[in-house]
Amino acid sequence: MASEDSTRKPLPAPDADTTAFWRGLRHGKLLLQHCRRCRNVQYYQQATCRECGGDDLEHRPATGRGKVHSFSVVYRAPGPAFKADVPYAVLLVELAEGPRMISTLTGSDPAEVTFDMEVELAFDQVSDDITLPRFRKA
């Protein structure tokens, strides 16, 4: 028997390292972390730089543009909450700033996705507190 929770999609739980990122999305901006020490640009947000281990990080707005590096089309829902969404495309997008980001395609047929397809960020407000980053064809 399915529980009530199985019909709801899980939402991210922002923490001290990711609050600025989620707040940015809520305000229509994709914020990436930039290391002031080694100039590394990173996504997903964390307390230290993945390259040099430094903790002098700042959030800067990104263009939200990128290219599909890889993708997969999901035909079988991973749970009851996703049944209405199938088929959908899960994308690995290489952002113009360098980092790669996993998200889903919106506004297009998943069968139209190609490698190196240009995409741009779309903001999907799913609750009062959470806006999810998705991508659409540019």
Summary of the structure (lengths in Angstrom):
residues: 138
radius of gyration: 16.1
end to end distance: 42.1
largest distance: 52.8
contacts: 360
relative contact order: 0.19
helix: 15%
strand: 37%
